[in-house]
Every structure is written in C-alpha cells, then in structure tokens.
Amino acid sequence: MDLVGILEQGLIASLVAMGVFISFRVIDLPDLTPDGSYVLGGAVTVAFMYAGLPWILCMILGGIMAGFFGIVTALIHNKLKVNSLLASILVMTMLYSINIRVMDGPNVSVPKEISAQQEAQYTERTKLDDILGMSTLKENQSNLQINETKKTLSPFRENSGYNSTILIGSVVFVSALLTIIFLRTELGIALRGYGGNKAGIKNLGMNPEIMSIIGLFLGNFFAGLSGSLFSMYGGFSDVNMGQGIVVTSLAAVILGEIIFGRLNLFYNMLCPIIGAVVYQFLLALAMRYGYTIGFQSSDMKLITALFIIIVIGLRRVEFKKWLSLKTSE
C-alpha cells in the first residue's frame, strides 16, 4: 500500500469531515448540502484555473462559493421554516445542475499548465466572463501572444515527492488552527451555545438565524475547500464525486470521537482529522485484503452505513444504562 497516498487522501477528506463536524456537532443542524458543495468547490476551482488565476486563489474562491450555498440552505430553513435536512436536499439537488453548468459538462480535467490561447478558448467556450463577472477578461486576452510561454497552474506535479503531503497537511493545519481560534472568540462561543441550546441563545439577545447561517457557511466552506484540493490532487472534477460524502465524513467523525472524543481536545476538532485519516487506512485495508472474504469495492458504502448505525445503537444503549444508574442513585 502507498501509505503516503493514503495519508494525503485522508487529509483531504478531513476537511470535508471538519465541515460535517461543524454542522452535525457544533451547531447541531444536520446538513446534506456538502454532497453538492464538495463538487462545486472543485468545479469552481477548475473554472478559475482555466481563467488563469493562481491555484490558491482558485481554491479559496471555490470554498467561498460552496459556503454561499450553505447560506442558501440556512435561509430556506430559517425563512421558509423548512426542515434543515429537506432544505439541504433541495439545495443539493440544485447544485447538481449548477455544477454541470460551471464545468460545461459532467466532468473536466484540471490544467497543470495553460497557455494564453487555451485560456481564451476555455473562457469563450464556458462564457466565464458572464458566469463569473469577468467582463474585461477577453479584452485583455486579445492582446496576448498565441505563443506565450505556458503558465504552471497545478500545485500537484508528477514526482513531487513529499511536497504534496506538506502542502495538503499545511492547508489542513491552517484550517483547523483558524477554526479553533474562531471557536474561542465570542462569536465562536455563541455558535457553540447555539448548538447546545437554540432557544437559550435567543434569550441572550442573539439572533439564532445568524448562528445557523455562519455554521452552515463554515461547514460548506470546508466541504468546498476539500473538493477543490481533491480536484487538483486527482486532476479532474466530476459531478458525481461528492455522492455520499456526508455519510463517509460522518463515519470519519464518529471514528475520531471513538479515539479522542472523551479527551475533548481543541473543541474535538482533532476528531474529524484523525478519523478521516484512519477511515482512509481502513478503506485501503478493505480494498487490499477484503477479497478473501468476498468483499467488493461497491460494498464500502453499505459497510459505512452499517458502521454508523451500529455505533449510534451502541451509544444509545450506553446512554440508557448510564441514565438508569443515575436514576437508581
């Protein structure tokens, strides 16, 4: 097994697991929007890379666009009084068509390097100047020479050694660190309070709708960031690559909670990171040795769902035992 590759994929998956952790654990508002916003992050990133922007700016813009649709989910939930799960399913369904529009097809490859001519052709074909508001882009490109030296865009190159691991690890570390710092601020404390007691936060004079908007924005921002990194790392963006990502991330969060949950370190932000890496290692082991017991790659979603059901069931039994002991005392 390529342990470095597994670690890199686990770190990428940990970002979307952080987003799911924020929505399911921090603000206690179940959200399925990441199934679509994960893809949107990758799609927007690739589109901006073809427009000639630096990869790091493309990645941030992809995360922001994904976070915007978290806000849409929150607004539907708050203003129309729609259950958060139903609201997120509606937005996720919309994102399927939006993602195809952004990519101008069901999938698109990530450019490792691009010339001025390719940049102009892609902008004309996808009409990025209209979609993304870059009205002056074509005017500037008309003055460029066709034989201009190609610009390297992708941060992931062949035979890059451990540079990819360092890059991905740095993005995850900075994201986790900034989130932990944010959760220590007054707004972050209010956000955690909203997850613990939605009515109580209103009694403190704070608007619970704002808390849900911030929480779902952050959750989908991390999902978009993860999709952006995955697209650049894998070399493509596909409309179906986010299918089931919420269930997989929830399994990673639960795995992390089993390992670190009782320690409550750094607001449990280590749980999605460690859990995602462990999940990827377990997935790799299952793919490598599972054939001996008749395991197939298509069974992984089934096993993941059963794992979540079993863990939730065991926790419920454990909670009932604890409650009965408290009552008897």
PyMOL commands that set and color helices and strands:
alter all, ss='L'
color gray80, all
select helices_A, chain A and resi 3-26+34-50+55-79+84-103+116-126+128-131+137-141+163-183+186-196+198-203+208-234+245-260+265-268+270-293+297-328
alter helices_A, ss='H'
color red, helices_A
select strands_A, chain A and resi 107-109+113-114+151-152+236-238
alter strands_A, ss='S'
color yellow, strands_A
deselect
rebuild
show_as cartoon
